[in-house]
Amino acid sequence: MPYGDFLFALGLILIFTGFILASLAVLLLFVKSGPVRGRTRGGGLIMIGPIPIIFGTDKETIKVLIILAIVLIAVVVALMLVLNPIT
């Protein structure tokens, strides 16, 4: 199998795995939902290239999302350097 075909297949597998995991997460959310006690917290992280857009309901959630954004940016930079080394 040529290298390009391998990357194409790997990409499709990752996309389908993501859809399956997202579906399972929604199903688990519905199954475990019940009477809500306490405070509801939430937030989100949108990566547009290297620029993170972070929003959340409290400081703790935002701190976790900032750490996640830094990790994601570091992973992307590392992958770019490994797959396309500077010559």
C-alpha positions as CSV (number, residue, x, y, z in Angstrom):
1,M,0.0,0.0,0.0
2,P,1.5,3.3,-1.0
3,Y,2.1,6.0,1.7
4,G,-0.7,8.2,0.4
5,D,-3.3,5.4,0.5
6,F,-2.2,4.6,4.1
7,L,-2.7,8.2,5.2
8,F,-6.1,8.4,3.5
9,A,-7.2,5.2,5.2
10,L,-5.9,6.4,8.5
11,G,-7.7,9.7,8.1
12,L,-11.0,7.9,7.4
13,I,-10.6,5.6,10.4
14,L,-9.9,8.6,12.7
15,I,-13.0,10.4,11.4
16,F,-15.3,7.4,11.9
17,T,-13.8,6.8,15.3
18,G,-14.5,10.4,16.2
19,F,-18.1,10.1,15.1
20,I,-18.6,6.9,17.1
21,L,-17.0,8.4,20.3
22,A,-19.1,11.5,20.0
23,S,-22.3,9.4,19.6
24,L,-21.4,7.3,22.6
25,A,-20.7,10.4,24.7
26,V,-24.2,11.8,23.8
27,L,-25.8,8.5,24.7
28,L,-24.0,8.3,28.0
29,L,-25.0,11.8,28.7
30,F,-28.7,10.9,28.2
31,V,-28.4,7.7,30.2
32,K,-26.6,9.3,33.2
33,S,-28.7,12.5,33.2
34,G,-31.1,12.8,36.1
35,P,-32.1,15.4,38.6
36,V,-29.4,18.1,38.5
37,R,-27.9,19.0,41.8
38,G,-25.4,21.8,42.3
39,R,-23.9,24.0,39.7
40,T,-23.6,23.2,36.0
41,R,-20.2,24.0,34.5
42,G,-19.2,24.0,30.9
43,G,-16.9,25.5,28.2
44,G,-15.6,25.1,24.8
45,L,-12.4,25.4,22.7
46,I,-12.4,26.3,19.1
47,M,-9.0,26.1,17.3
48,I,-8.8,28.1,14.1
49,G,-5.3,27.3,12.9
50,P,-2.9,28.2,15.8
51,I,-5.4,30.6,17.4
52,P,-7.6,29.2,20.2
53,I,-11.0,30.7,21.0
54,I,-11.9,29.7,24.5
55,F,-15.2,30.3,26.4
56,G,-16.6,28.9,29.6
57,T,-18.8,29.4,32.6
58,D,-16.2,29.5,35.3
59,K,-12.4,30.1,35.8
60,E,-11.6,26.5,36.5
61,T,-13.1,25.3,33.2
62,I,-11.3,28.1,31.3
63,K,-7.9,27.1,33.0
64,V,-8.4,23.5,31.8
65,L,-9.2,24.6,28.3
66,I,-6.2,26.9,28.2
67,I,-4.0,24.0,29.1
68,L,-5.7,21.8,26.5
69,A,-5.1,24.5,23.9
70,I,-1.4,24.7,24.7
71,V,-1.1,21.0,24.5
72,L,-2.9,20.9,21.2
73,I,-0.7,23.6,19.7
74,A,2.5,21.8,21.0
75,V,1.3,18.5,19.4
76,V,0.6,20.2,16.1
77,V,4.0,22.0,16.0
78,A,5.8,18.7,16.9
79,L,3.9,16.8,14.2
80,M,4.8,19.5,11.7
81,L,8.4,19.4,12.6
82,V,8.5,15.6,12.4
83,L,6.6,15.1,9.2
84,N,8.2,18.1,7.4
85,P,11.7,18.7,8.8
86,I,13.4,21.9,8.0
87,T,16.2,21.2,5.5
